Amino acid sequence: MIAQRTGELHAAVERLKQAKHDCPDPVERANLSEQLRKADESFVAELQRTLDDLLPEAFATVREASRRLVGSESWSPATR
């Protein structure tokens, strides 16, 4: 799910990094640097949204695994 939602943005960041690295023209490199900054911000923002969306499911999965490991129906720090 993470790769599905962020894959294109990550690929764009990587392409811009390579283009900037390969560019001999300082003016064009500065332009690529600005494009890279914006693309990286977009990637990080989408990655954060994706992780935030996954958090409840991840928490529930860990909670269920812990419950099964301990062997009780409900788990609360106050009861342990």
mmCIF file of the N, C-alpha and C atoms, coordinates in Angstrom:
data_MODEL
# 
_entry.id   MODEL 
# 
loop_
_atom_site.group_PDB 
_atom_site.id 
_atom_site.type_symbol 
_atom_site.label_atom_id 
_atom_site.label_alt_id 
_atom_site.label_comp_id 
_atom_site.label_asym_id 
_atom_site.label_entity_id 
_atom_site.label_seq_id 
_atom_site.pdbx_PDB_ins_code 
_atom_site.Cartn_x 
_atom_site.Cartn_y 
_atom_site.Cartn_z 
_atom_site.occupancy 
_atom_site.B_iso_or_equiv 
_atom_site.pdbx_formal_charge 
_atom_site.auth_seq_id 
_atom_site.auth_comp_id 
_atom_site.auth_asym_id 
_atom_site.auth_atom_id 
_atom_site.pdbx_PDB_model_num 
ATOM 1   N N  . MET A 1 1  ? 0.816  -1.195  0.000   1.00 0.00 ? 1  MET A N  1 
ATOM 2   C CA . MET A 1 1  ? 0.000  0.000   0.000   1.00 0.00 ? 1  MET A CA 1 
ATOM 3   C C  . MET A 1 1  ? 0.862  1.263   0.000   1.00 0.00 ? 1  MET A C  1 
ATOM 4   N N  . ILE A 1 2  ? 1.943  1.252   0.758   1.00 0.00 ? 2  ILE A N  1 
ATOM 5   C CA . ILE A 1 2  ? 2.805  2.430   0.811   1.00 0.00 ? 2  ILE A CA 1 
ATOM 6   C C  . ILE A 1 2  ? 3.408  2.684   -0.564  1.00 0.00 ? 2  ILE A C  1 
ATOM 7   N N  . ALA A 1 3  ? 3.940  1.639   -1.180  1.00 0.00 ? 3  ALA A N  1 
ATOM 8   C CA . ALA A 1 3  ? 4.553  1.792   -2.510  1.00 0.00 ? 3  ALA A CA 1 
ATOM 9   C C  . ALA A 1 3  ? 3.518  2.199   -3.552  1.00 0.00 ? 3  ALA A C  1 
ATOM 10  N N  . GLN A 1 4  ? 2.303  1.689   -3.430  1.00 0.00 ? 4  GLN A N  1 
ATOM 11  C CA . GLN A 1 4  ? 1.251  2.056   -4.378  1.00 0.00 ? 4  GLN A CA 1 
ATOM 12  C C  . GLN A 1 4  ? 0.942  3.545   -4.304  1.00 0.00 ? 4  GLN A C  1 
ATOM 13  N N  . ARG A 1 5  ? 0.912  4.080   -3.104  1.00 0.00 ? 5  ARG A N  1 
ATOM 14  C CA . ARG A 1 5  ? 0.529  5.481   -2.927  1.00 0.00 ? 5  ARG A CA 1 
ATOM 15  C C  . ARG A 1 5  ? 1.682  6.462   -3.106  1.00 0.00 ? 5  ARG A C  1 
ATOM 16  N N  . THR A 1 6  ? 2.913  5.995   -2.895  1.00 0.00 ? 6  THR A N  1 
ATOM 17  C CA . THR A 1 6  ? 4.047  6.920   -2.958  1.00 0.00 ? 6  THR A CA 1 
ATOM 18  C C  . THR A 1 6  ? 5.050  6.586   -4.054  1.00 0.00 ? 6  THR A C  1 
ATOM 19  N N  . GLY A 1 7  ? 4.848  5.482   -4.747  1.00 0.00 ? 7  GLY A N  1 
ATOM 20  C CA . GLY A 1 7  ? 5.822  5.009   -5.726  1.00 0.00 ? 7  GLY A CA 1 
ATOM 21  C C  . GLY A 1 7  ? 6.144  6.002   -6.827  1.00 0.00 ? 7  GLY A C  1 
ATOM 22  N N  . GLU A 1 8  ? 5.114  6.609   -7.405  1.00 0.00 ? 8  GLU A N  1 
ATOM 23  C CA . GLU A 1 8  ? 5.346  7.567   -8.486  1.00 0.00 ? 8  GLU A CA 1 
ATOM 24  C C  . GLU A 1 8  ? 6.099  8.798   -7.986  1.00 0.00 ? 8  GLU A C  1 
ATOM 25  N N  . LEU A 1 9  ? 5.735  9.273   -6.811  1.00 0.00 ? 9  LEU A N  1 
ATOM 26  C CA . LEU A 1 9  ? 6.431  10.438  -6.251  1.00 0.00 ? 9  LEU A CA 1 
ATOM 27  C C  . LEU A 1 9  ? 7.883  10.102  -5.926  1.00 0.00 ? 9  LEU A C  1 
ATOM 28  N N  . HIS A 1 10 ? 8.107  8.911   -5.382  1.00 0.00 ? 10 HIS A N  1 
ATOM 29  C CA . HIS A 1 10 ? 9.473  8.486   -5.073  1.00 0.00 ? 10 HIS A CA 1 
ATOM 30  C C  . HIS A 1 10 ? 10.297 8.371   -6.352  1.00 0.00 ? 10 HIS A C  1 
ATOM 31  N N  . ALA A 1 11 ? 9.704  7.811   -7.387  1.00 0.00 ? 11 ALA A N  1 
ATOM 32  C CA . ALA A 1 11 ? 10.408 7.680   -8.670  1.00 0.00 ? 11 ALA A CA 1 
ATOM 33  C C  . ALA A 1 11 ? 10.747 9.054   -9.242  1.00 0.00 ? 11 ALA A C  1 
ATOM 34  N N  . ALA A 1 12 ? 9.835  10.008  -9.107  1.00 0.00 ? 12 ALA A N  1 
ATOM 35  C CA . ALA A 1 12 ? 10.100 11.361  -9.601  1.00 0.00 ? 12 ALA A CA 1 
ATOM 36  C C  . ALA A 1 12 ? 11.258 12.000  -8.842  1.00 0.00 ? 12 ALA A C  1 
ATOM 37  N N  . VAL A 1 13 ? 11.300 11.805  -7.537  1.00 0.00 ? 13 VAL A N  1 
ATOM 38  C CA . VAL A 1 13 ? 12.399 12.328  -6.727  1.00 0.00 ? 13 VAL A CA 1 
ATOM 39  C C  . VAL A 1 13 ? 13.721 11.718  -7.185  1.00 0.00 ? 13 VAL A C  1 
ATOM 40  N N  . GLU A 1 14 ? 13.732 10.411  -7.391  1.00 0.00 ? 14 GLU A N  1 
ATOM 41  C CA . GLU A 1 14 ? 14.957 9.741   -7.822  1.00 0.00 ? 14 GLU A CA 1 
ATOM 42  C C  . GLU A 1 14 ? 15.401 10.203  -9.205  1.00 0.00 ? 14 GLU A C  1 
ATOM 43  N N  . ARG A 1 15 ? 14.450 10.396  -10.118 1.00 0.00 ? 15 ARG A N  1 
ATOM 44  C CA . ARG A 1 15 ? 14.798 10.900  -11.462 1.00 0.00 ? 15 ARG A CA 1 
ATOM 45  C C  . ARG A 1 15 ? 15.410 12.292  -11.378 1.00 0.00 ? 15 ARG A C  1 
ATOM 46  N N  . LEU A 1 16 ? 14.824 13.140  -10.558 1.00 0.00 ? 16 LEU A N  1 
ATOM 47  C CA . LEU A 1 16 ? 15.344 14.503  -10.416 1.00 0.00 ? 16 LEU A CA 1 
ATOM 48  C C  . LEU A 1 16 ? 16.724 14.503  -9.762  1.00 0.00 ? 16 LEU A C  1 
ATOM 49  N N  . LYS A 1 17 ? 16.936 13.634  -8.789  1.00 0.00 ? 17 LYS A N  1 
ATOM 50  C CA . LYS A 1 17 ? 18.261 13.527  -8.168  1.00 0.00 ? 17 LYS A CA 1 
ATOM 51  C C  . LYS A 1 17 ? 19.310 13.155  -9.206  1.00 0.00 ? 17 LYS A C  1 
ATOM 52  N N  . GLN A 1 18 ? 18.973 12.174  -10.042 1.00 0.00 ? 18 GLN A N  1 
ATOM 53  C CA . GLN A 1 18 ? 19.917 11.733  -11.063 1.00 0.00 ? 18 GLN A CA 1 
ATOM 54  C C  . GLN A 1 18 ? 20.146 12.832  -12.095 1.00 0.00 ? 18 GLN A C  1 
ATOM 55  N N  . ALA A 1 19 ? 19.077 13.498  -12.517 1.00 0.00 ? 19 ALA A N  1 
ATOM 56  C CA . ALA A 1 19 ? 19.207 14.580  -13.501 1.00 0.00 ? 19 ALA A CA 1 
ATOM 57  C C  . ALA A 1 19 ? 20.067 15.706  -12.948 1.00 0.00 ? 19 ALA A C  1 
ATOM 58  N N  . LYS A 1 20 ? 19.862 16.053  -11.696 1.00 0.00 ? 20 LYS A N  1 
ATOM 59  C CA . LYS A 1 20 ? 20.665 17.103  -11.071 1.00 0.00 ? 20 LYS A CA 1 
ATOM 60  C C  . LYS A 1 20 ? 22.127 16.679  -10.986 1.00 0.00 ? 20 LYS A C  1 
ATOM 61  N N  . HIS A 1 21 ? 22.364 15.443  -10.624 1.00 0.00 ? 21 HIS A N  1 
ATOM 62  C CA . HIS A 1 21 ? 23.727 14.928  -10.516 1.00 0.00 ? 21 HIS A CA 1 
ATOM 63  C C  . HIS A 1 21 ? 24.440 14.959  -11.869 1.00 0.00 ? 21 HIS A C  1 
ATOM 64  N N  . ASP A 1 22 ? 23.711 14.644  -12.927 1.00 0.00 ? 22 ASP A N  1 
ATOM 65  C CA . ASP A 1 22 ? 24.303 14.551  -14.262 1.00 0.00 ? 22 ASP A CA 1 
ATOM 66  C C  . ASP A 1 22 ? 24.390 15.886  -14.996 1.00 0.00 ? 22 ASP A C  1 
ATOM 67  N N  . CYS A 1 23 ? 23.757 16.910  -14.476 1.00 0.00 ? 23 CYS A N  1 
ATOM 68  C CA . CYS A 1 23 ? 23.662 18.190  -15.186 1.00 0.00 ? 23 CYS A CA 1 
ATOM 69  C C  . CYS A 1 23 ? 24.930 19.038  -15.006 1.00 0.00 ? 23 CYS A C  1 
ATOM 70  N N  . PRO A 1 24 ? 25.582 19.405  -16.110 1.00 0.00 ? 24 PRO A N  1 
ATOM 71  C CA . PRO A 1 24 ? 26.780 20.229  -16.005 1.00 0.00 ? 24 PRO A CA 1 
ATOM 72  C C  . PRO A 1 24 ? 26.485 21.738  -15.916 1.00 0.00 ? 24 PRO A C  1 
ATOM 73  N N  . ASP A 1 25 ? 25.297 22.160  -16.323 1.00 0.00 ? 25 ASP A N  1 
ATOM 74  C CA . ASP A 1 25 ? 24.934 23.581  -16.359 1.00 0.00 ? 25 ASP A CA 1 
ATOM 75  C C  . ASP A 1 25 ? 24.467 24.047  -14.977 1.00 0.00 ? 25 ASP A C  1 
ATOM 76  N N  . PRO A 1 26 ? 25.156 25.027  -14.381 1.00 0.00 ? 26 PRO A N  1 
ATOM 77  C CA . PRO A 1 26 ? 24.776 25.474  -13.025 1.00 0.00 ? 26 PRO A CA 1 
ATOM 78  C C  . PRO A 1 26 ? 23.370 26.078  -12.947 1.00 0.00 ? 26 PRO A C  1 
ATOM 79  N N  . VAL A 1 27 ? 22.949 26.759  -13.986 1.00 0.00 ? 27 VAL A N  1 
ATOM 80  C CA . VAL A 1 27 ? 21.613 27.361  -13.976 1.00 0.00 ? 27 VAL A CA 1 
ATOM 81  C C  . VAL A 1 27 ? 20.549 26.259  -14.018 1.00 0.00 ? 27 VAL A C  1 
ATOM 82  N N  . GLU A 1 28 ? 20.744 25.309  -14.905 1.00 0.00 ? 28 GLU A N  1 
ATOM 83  C CA . GLU A 1 28 ? 19.797 24.189  -14.988 1.00 0.00 ? 28 GLU A CA 1 
ATOM 84  C C  . GLU A 1 28 ? 19.830 23.349  -13.713 1.00 0.00 ? 28 GLU A C  1 
ATOM 85  N N  . ARG A 1 29 ? 21.012 23.193  -13.121 1.00 0.00 ? 29 ARG A N  1 
ATOM 86  C CA . ARG A 1 29 ? 21.132 22.444  -11.868 1.00 0.00 ? 29 ARG A CA 1 
ATOM 87  C C  . ARG A 1 29 ? 20.336 23.131  -10.763 1.00 0.00 ? 29 ARG A C  1 
ATOM 88  N N  . ALA A 1 30 ? 20.375 24.462  -10.727 1.00 0.00 ? 30 ALA A N  1 
ATOM 89  C CA . ALA A 1 30 ? 19.596 25.208  -9.729  1.00 0.00 ? 30 ALA A CA 1 
ATOM 90  C C  . ALA A 1 30 ? 18.100 24.999  -9.956  1.00 0.00 ? 30 ALA A C  1 
ATOM 91  N N  . ASN A 1 31 ? 17.687 24.980  -11.208 1.00 0.00 ? 31 ASN A N  1 
ATOM 92  C CA . ASN A 1 31 ? 16.289 24.729  -11.538 1.00 0.00 ? 31 ASN A CA 1 
ATOM 93  C C  . ASN A 1 31 ? 15.885 23.316  -11.109 1.00 0.00 ? 31 ASN A C  1 
ATOM 94  N N  . LEU A 1 32 ? 16.740 22.351  -11.395 1.00 0.00 ? 32 LEU A N  1 
ATOM 95  C CA . LEU A 1 32 ? 16.473 20.974  -10.985 1.00 0.00 ? 32 LEU A CA 1 
ATOM 96  C C  . LEU A 1 32 ? 16.439 20.842  -9.466  1.00 0.00 ? 32 LEU A C  1 
ATOM 97  N N  . SER A 1 33 ? 17.276 21.599  -8.793  1.00 0.00 ? 33 SER A N  1 
ATOM 98  C CA . SER A 1 33 ? 17.296 21.574  -7.336  1.00 0.00 ? 33 SER A CA 1 
ATOM 99  C C  . SER A 1 33 ? 15.964 22.041  -6.761  1.00 0.00 ? 33 SER A C  1 
ATOM 100 N N  . GLU A 1 34 ? 15.398 23.073  -7.343  1.00 0.00 ? 34 GLU A N  1 
ATOM 101 C CA . GLU A 1 34 ? 14.100 23.581  -6.895  1.00 0.00 ? 34 GLU A CA 1 
ATOM 102 C C  . GLU A 1 34 ? 12.997 22.558  -7.181  1.00 0.00 ? 34 GLU A C  1 
ATOM 103 N N  . GLN A 1 35 ? 13.031 21.963  -8.355  1.00 0.00 ? 35 GLN A N  1 
ATOM 104 C CA . GLN A 1 35 ? 12.054 20.921  -8.694  1.00 0.00 ? 35 GLN A CA 1 
ATOM 105 C C  . GLN A 1 35 ? 12.181 19.740  -7.729  1.00 0.00 ? 35 GLN A C  1 
ATOM 106 N N  . LEU A 1 36 ? 13.417 19.379  -7.412  1.00 0.00 ? 36 LEU A N  1 
ATOM 107 C CA . LEU A 1 36 ? 13.669 18.275  -6.491  1.00 0.00 ? 36 LEU A CA 1 
ATOM 108 C C  . LEU A 1 36 ? 13.122 18.598  -5.103  1.00 0.00 ? 36 LEU A C  1 
ATOM 109 N N  . ARG A 1 37 ? 13.321 19.812  -4.643  1.00 0.00 ? 37 ARG A N  1 
ATOM 110 C CA . ARG A 1 37 ? 12.812 20.218  -3.328  1.00 0.00 ? 37 ARG A CA 1 
ATOM 111 C C  . ARG A 1 37 ? 11.291 20.070  -3.274  1.00 0.00 ? 37 ARG A C  1 
ATOM 112 N N  . LYS A 1 38 ? 10.611 20.549  -4.303  1.00 0.00 ? 38 LYS A N  1 
ATOM 113 C CA . LYS A 1 38 ? 9.147  20.462  -4.338  1.00 0.00 ? 38 LYS A CA 1 
ATOM 114 C C  . LYS A 1 38 ? 8.671  19.009  -4.422  1.00 0.00 ? 38 LYS A C  1 
ATOM 115 N N  . ALA A 1 39 ? 9.342  18.225  -5.258  1.00 0.00 ? 39 ALA A N  1 
ATOM 116 C CA . ALA A 1 39 ? 8.970  16.811  -5.397  1.00 0.00 ? 39 ALA A CA 1 
ATOM 117 C C  . ALA A 1 39 ? 9.195  16.064  -4.088  1.00 0.00 ? 39 ALA A C  1 
ATOM 118 N N  . ASP A 1 40 ? 10.286 16.374  -3.408  1.00 0.00 ? 40 ASP A N  1 
ATOM 119 C CA . ASP A 1 40 ? 10.579 15.718  -2.133  1.00 0.00 ? 40 ASP A CA 1 
ATOM 120 C C  . ASP A 1 40 ? 9.544  16.098  -1.078  1.00 0.00 ? 40 ASP A C  1 
ATOM 121 N N  . GLU A 1 41 ? 9.129  17.355  -1.054  1.00 0.00 ? 41 GLU A N  1 
ATOM 122 C CA . GLU A 1 41 ? 8.086  17.777  -0.113  1.00 0.00 ? 41 GLU A CA 1 
ATOM 123 C C  . GLU A 1 41 ? 6.784  17.031  -0.380  1.00 0.00 ? 41 GLU A C  1 
ATOM 124 N N  . SER A 1 42 ? 6.435  16.881  -1.649  1.00 0.00 ? 42 SER A N  1 
ATOM 125 C CA . SER A 1 42 ? 5.215  16.154  -2.010  1.00 0.00 ? 42 SER A CA 1 
ATOM 126 C C  . SER A 1 42 ? 5.313  14.690  -1.587  1.00 0.00 ? 42 SER A C  1 
ATOM 127 N N  . PHE A 1 43 ? 6.468  14.092  -1.822  1.00 0.00 ? 43 PHE A N  1 
ATOM 128 C CA . PHE A 1 43 ? 6.680  12.693  -1.446  1.00 0.00 ? 43 PHE A CA 1 
ATOM 129 C C  . PHE A 1 43 ? 6.543  12.516  0.066   1.00 0.00 ? 43 PHE A C  1 
ATOM 130 N N  . VAL A 1 44 ? 7.199  13.370  0.831   1.00 0.00 ? 44 VAL A N  1 
ATOM 131 C CA . VAL A 1 44 ? 7.164  13.254  2.289   1.00 0.00 ? 44 VAL A CA 1 
ATOM 132 C C  . VAL A 1 44 ? 5.738  13.464  2.809   1.00 0.00 ? 44 VAL A C  1 
ATOM 133 N N  . ALA A 1 45 ? 5.020  14.418  2.246   1.00 0.00 ? 45 ALA A N  1 
ATOM 134 C CA . ALA A 1 45 ? 3.646  14.675  2.681   1.00 0.00 ? 45 ALA A CA 1 
ATOM 135 C C  . ALA A 1 45 ? 2.749  13.472  2.397   1.00 0.00 ? 45 ALA A C  1 
ATOM 136 N N  . GLU A 1 46 ? 2.873  12.878  1.211   1.00 0.00 ? 46 GLU A N  1 
ATOM 137 C CA . GLU A 1 46 ? 2.056  11.709  0.872   1.00 0.00 ? 46 GLU A CA 1 
ATOM 138 C C  . GLU A 1 46 ? 2.449  10.506  1.718   1.00 0.00 ? 46 GLU A C  1 
ATOM 139 N N  . LEU A 1 47 ? 3.732  10.346  1.970   1.00 0.00 ? 47 LEU A N  1 
ATOM 140 C CA . LEU A 1 47 ? 4.193  9.256   2.824   1.00 0.00 ? 47 LEU A CA 1 
ATOM 141 C C  . LEU A 1 47 ? 3.605  9.401   4.230   1.00 0.00 ? 47 LEU A C  1 
ATOM 142 N N  . GLN A 1 48 ? 3.601  10.610  4.757   1.00 0.00 ? 48 GLN A N  1 
ATOM 143 C CA . GLN A 1 48 ? 3.036  10.846  6.091   1.00 0.00 ? 48 GLN A CA 1 
ATOM 144 C C  . GLN A 1 48 ? 1.544  10.542  6.119   1.00 0.00 ? 48 GLN A C  1 
ATOM 145 N N  . ARG A 1 49 ? 0.815  10.991  5.091   1.00 0.00 ? 49 ARG A N  1 
ATOM 146 C CA . ARG A 1 49 ? -0.624 10.695  5.026   1.00 0.00 ? 49 ARG A CA 1 
ATOM 147 C C  . ARG A 1 49 ? -0.867 9.190   4.966   1.00 0.00 ? 49 ARG A C  1 
ATOM 148 N N  . THR A 1 50 ? -0.061 8.500   4.176   1.00 0.00 ? 50 THR A N  1 
ATOM 149 C CA . THR A 1 50 ? -0.212 7.056   4.039   1.00 0.00 ? 50 THR A CA 1 
ATOM 150 C C  . THR A 1 50 ? 0.044  6.353   5.363   1.00 0.00 ? 50 THR A C  1 
ATOM 151 N N  . LEU A 1 51 ? 1.120  6.734   6.040   1.00 0.00 ? 51 LEU A N  1 
ATOM 152 C CA . LEU A 1 51 ? 1.430  6.122   7.328   1.00 0.00 ? 51 LEU A CA 1 
ATOM 153 C C  . LEU A 1 51 ? 0.347  6.423   8.359   1.00 0.00 ? 51 LEU A C  1 
ATOM 154 N N  . ASP A 1 52 ? -0.172 7.643   8.341   1.00 0.00 ? 52 ASP A N  1 
ATOM 155 C CA . ASP A 1 52 ? -1.261 7.992   9.254   1.00 0.00 ? 52 ASP A CA 1 
ATOM 156 C C  . ASP A 1 52 ? -2.502 7.141   8.982   1.00 0.00 ? 52 ASP A C  1 
ATOM 157 N N  . ASP A 1 53 ? -2.774 6.869   7.706   1.00 0.00 ? 53 ASP A N  1 
ATOM 158 C CA . ASP A 1 53 ? -3.927 6.037   7.351   1.00 0.00 ? 53 ASP A CA 1 
ATOM 159 C C  . ASP A 1 53 ? -3.741 4.589   7.801   1.00 0.00 ? 53 ASP A C  1 
ATOM 160 N N  . LEU A 1 54 ? -2.495 4.115   7.791   1.00 0.00 ? 54 LEU A N  1 
ATOM 161 C CA . LEU A 1 54 ? -2.212 2.731   8.162   1.00 0.00 ? 54 LEU A CA 1 
ATOM 162 C C  . LEU A 1 54 ? -2.108 2.517   9.671   1.00 0.00 ? 54 LEU A C  1 
ATOM 163 N N  . LEU A 1 55 ? -1.904 3.559   10.418  1.00 0.00 ? 55 LEU A N  1 
ATOM 164 C CA . LEU A 1 55 ? -1.659 3.430   11.850  1.00 0.00 ? 55 LEU A CA 1 
ATOM 165 C C  . LEU A 1 55 ? -2.750 2.681   12.611  1.00 0.00 ? 55 LEU A C  1 
ATOM 166 N N  . PRO A 1 56 ? -4.021 2.996   12.429  1.00 0.00 ? 56 PRO A N  1 
ATOM 167 C CA . PRO A 1 56 ? -5.042 2.259   13.192  1.00 0.00 ? 56 PRO A CA 1 
ATOM 168 C C  . PRO A 1 56 ? -5.020 0.751   12.910  1.00 0.00 ? 56 PRO A C  1 
ATOM 169 N N  . GLU A 1 57 ? -4.859 0.369   11.644  1.00 0.00 ? 57 GLU A N  1 
ATOM 170 C CA . GLU A 1 57 ? -4.818 -1.051  11.306  1.00 0.00 ? 57 GLU A CA 1 
ATOM 171 C C  . GLU A 1 57 ? -3.571 -1.717  11.895  1.00 0.00 ? 57 GLU A C  1 
ATOM 172 N N  . ALA A 1 58 ? -2.444 -1.036  11.839  1.00 0.00 ? 58 ALA A N  1 
ATOM 173 C CA . ALA A 1 58 ? -1.213 -1.597  12.407  1.00 0.00 ? 58 ALA A CA 1 
ATOM 174 C C  . ALA A 1 58 ? -1.364 -1.769  13.923  1.00 0.00 ? 58 ALA A C  1 
ATOM 175 N N  . PHE A 1 59 ? -1.935 -0.781  14.575  1.00 0.00 ? 59 PHE A N  1 
ATOM 176 C CA . PHE A 1 59 ? -2.148 -0.883  16.016  1.00 0.00 ? 59 PHE A CA 1 
ATOM 177 C C  . PHE A 1 59 ? -3.059 -2.063  16.352  1.00 0.00 ? 59 PHE A C  1 
ATOM 178 N N  . ALA A 1 60 ? -4.143 -2.195  15.598  1.00 0.00 ? 60 ALA A N  1 
ATOM 179 C CA . ALA A 1 60 ? -5.081 -3.293  15.855  1.00 0.00 ? 60 ALA A CA 1 
ATOM 180 C C  . ALA A 1 60 ? -4.406 -4.653  15.639  1.00 0.00 ? 60 ALA A C  1 
ATOM 181 N N  . THR A 1 61 ? -3.568 -4.745  14.641  1.00 0.00 ? 61 THR A N  1 
ATOM 182 C CA . THR A 1 61 ? -2.858 -5.993  14.365  1.00 0.00 ? 61 THR A CA 1 
ATOM 183 C C  . THR A 1 61 ? -1.921 -6.346  15.509  1.00 0.00 ? 61 THR A C  1 
ATOM 184 N N  . VAL A 1 62 ? -1.181 -5.379  15.986  1.00 0.00 ? 62 VAL A N  1 
ATOM 185 C CA . VAL A 1 62 ? -0.261 -5.620  17.102  1.00 0.00 ? 62 VAL A CA 1 
ATOM 186 C C  . VAL A 1 62 ? -1.034 -5.963  18.367  1.00 0.00 ? 62 VAL A C  1 
ATOM 187 N N  . ARG A 1 63 ? -2.135 -5.263  18.599  1.00 0.00 ? 63 ARG A N  1 
ATOM 188 C CA . ARG A 1 63 ? -2.959 -5.545  19.771  1.00 0.00 ? 63 ARG A CA 1 
ATOM 189 C C  . ARG A 1 63 ? -3.494 -6.978  19.725  1.00 0.00 ? 63 ARG A C  1 
ATOM 190 N N  . GLU A 1 64 ? -3.982 -7.393  18.553  1.00 0.00 ? 64 GLU A N  1 
ATOM 191 C CA . GLU A 1 64 ? -4.518 -8.753  18.416  1.00 0.00 ? 64 GLU A CA 1 
ATOM 192 C C  . GLU A 1 64 ? -3.418 -9.797  18.581  1.00 0.00 ? 64 GLU A C  1 
ATOM 193 N N  . ALA A 1 65 ? -2.273 -9.553  18.010  1.00 0.00 ? 65 ALA A N  1 
ATOM 194 C CA . ALA A 1 65 ? -1.151 -10.495 18.163  1.00 0.00 ? 65 ALA A CA 1 
ATOM 195 C C  . ALA A 1 65 ? -0.730 -10.591 19.621  1.00 0.00 ? 65 ALA A C  1 
ATOM 196 N N  . SER A 1 66 ? -0.694 -9.464  20.302  1.00 0.00 ? 66 SER A N  1 
ATOM 197 C CA . SER A 1 66 ? -0.334 -9.468  21.726  1.00 0.00 ? 66 SER A CA 1 
ATOM 198 C C  . SER A 1 66 ? -1.366 -10.216 22.547  1.00 0.00 ? 66 SER A C  1 
ATOM 199 N N  . ARG A 1 67 ? -2.628 -9.995  22.232  1.00 0.00 ? 67 ARG A N  1 
ATOM 200 C CA . ARG A 1 67 ? -3.702 -10.688 22.947  1.00 0.00 ? 67 ARG A CA 1 
ATOM 201 C C  . ARG A 1 67 ? -3.564 -12.192 22.776  1.00 0.00 ? 67 ARG A C  1 
ATOM 202 N N  . ARG A 1 68 ? -3.310 -12.619 21.571  1.00 0.00 ? 68 ARG A N  1 
ATOM 203 C CA . ARG A 1 68 ? -3.164 -14.059 21.319  1.00 0.00 ? 68 ARG A CA 1 
ATOM 204 C C  . ARG A 1 68 ? -1.930 -14.614 22.010  1.00 0.00 ? 68 ARG A C  1 
ATOM 205 N N  . LEU A 1 69 ? -0.860 -13.847 22.015  1.00 0.00 ? 69 LEU A N  1 
ATOM 206 C CA . LEU A 1 69 ? 0.371  -14.296 22.653  1.00 0.00 ? 69 LEU A CA 1 
ATOM 207 C C  . LEU A 1 69 ? 0.175  -14.454 24.159  1.00 0.00 ? 69 LEU A C  1 
ATOM 208 N N  . VAL A 1 70 ? -0.484 -13.509 24.761  1.00 0.00 ? 70 VAL A N  1 
ATOM 209 C CA . VAL A 1 70 ? -0.724 -13.547 26.199  1.00 0.00 ? 70 VAL A CA 1 
ATOM 210 C C  . VAL A 1 70 ? -1.819 -14.559 26.528  1.00 0.00 ? 70 VAL A C  1 
ATOM 211 N N  . GLY A 1 71 ? -2.761 -14.756 25.608  1.00 0.00 ? 71 GLY A N  1 
ATOM 212 C CA . GLY A 1 71 ? -3.819 -15.739 25.808  1.00 0.00 ? 71 GLY A CA 1 
ATOM 213 C C  . GLY A 1 71 ? -5.017 -15.208 26.550  1.00 0.00 ? 71 GLY A C  1 
ATOM 214 N N  . SER A 1 72 ? -5.219 -13.919 26.546  1.00 0.00 ? 72 SER A N  1 
ATOM 215 C CA . SER A 1 72 ? -6.380 -13.364 27.218  1.00 0.00 ? 72 SER A CA 1 
ATOM 216 C C  . SER A 1 72 ? -7.289 -12.701 26.192  1.00 0.00 ? 72 SER A C  1 
ATOM 217 N N  . GLU A 1 73 ? -8.529 -12.465 26.599  1.00 0.00 ? 73 GLU A N  1 
ATOM 218 C CA . GLU A 1 73 ? -9.488 -11.849 25.696  1.00 0.00 ? 73 GLU A CA 1 
ATOM 219 C C  . GLU A 1 73 ? -9.274 -10.343 25.570  1.00 0.00 ? 73 GLU A C  1 
ATOM 220 N N  . SER A 1 74 ? -8.883 -9.716  26.641  1.00 0.00 ? 74 SER A N  1 
ATOM 221 C CA . SER A 1 74 ? -8.626 -8.278  26.574  1.00 0.00 ? 74 SER A CA 1 
ATOM 222 C C  . SER A 1 74 ? -7.334 -7.989  27.335  1.00 0.00 ? 74 SER A C  1 
ATOM 223 N N  . TRP A 1 75 ? -6.678 -6.990  26.890  1.00 0.00 ? 75 TRP A N  1 
ATOM 224 C CA . TRP A 1 75 ? -5.407 -6.636  27.495  1.00 0.00 ? 75 TRP A CA 1 
ATOM 225 C C  . TRP A 1 75 ? -5.436 -5.183  27.902  1.00 0.00 ? 75 TRP A C  1 
ATOM 226 N N  . SER A 1 76 ? -5.031 -4.918  29.099  1.00 0.00 ? 76 SER A N  1 
ATOM 227 C CA . SER A 1 76 ? -4.961 -3.544  29.581  1.00 0.00 ? 76 SER A CA 1 
ATOM 228 C C  . SER A 1 76 ? -3.717 -3.433  30.464  1.00 0.00 ? 76 SER A C  1 
ATOM 229 N N  . PRO A 1 77 ? -2.942 -2.376  30.340  1.00 0.00 ? 77 PRO A N  1 
ATOM 230 C CA . PRO A 1 77 ? -1.762 -2.229  31.187  1.00 0.00 ? 77 PRO A CA 1 
ATOM 231 C C  . PRO A 1 77 ? -2.118 -2.232  32.676  1.00 0.00 ? 77 PRO A C  1 
ATOM 232 N N  . ALA A 1 78 ? -3.328 -1.801  33.005  1.00 0.00 ? 78 ALA A N  1 
ATOM 233 C CA . ALA A 1 78 ? -3.729 -1.756  34.416  1.00 0.00 ? 78 ALA A CA 1 
ATOM 234 C C  . ALA A 1 78 ? -3.911 -3.153  35.002  1.00 0.00 ? 78 ALA A C  1 
ATOM 235 N N  . THR A 1 79 ? -4.214 -4.140  34.157  1.00 0.00 ? 79 THR A N  1 
ATOM 236 C CA . THR A 1 79 ? -4.462 -5.490  34.670  1.00 0.00 ? 79 THR A CA 1 
ATOM 237 C C  . THR A 1 79 ? -3.213 -6.342  34.669  1.00 0.00 ? 79 THR A C  1 
ATOM 238 N N  . ARG A 1 80 ? -2.136 -5.852  34.183  1.00 0.00 ? 80 ARG A N  1 
ATOM 239 C CA . ARG A 1 80 ? -0.884 -6.627  34.112  1.00 0.00 ? 80 ARG A CA 1 
ATOM 240 C C  . ARG A 1 80 ? 0.081  -6.197  35.158  1.00 0.00 ? 80 ARG A C  1 
# 
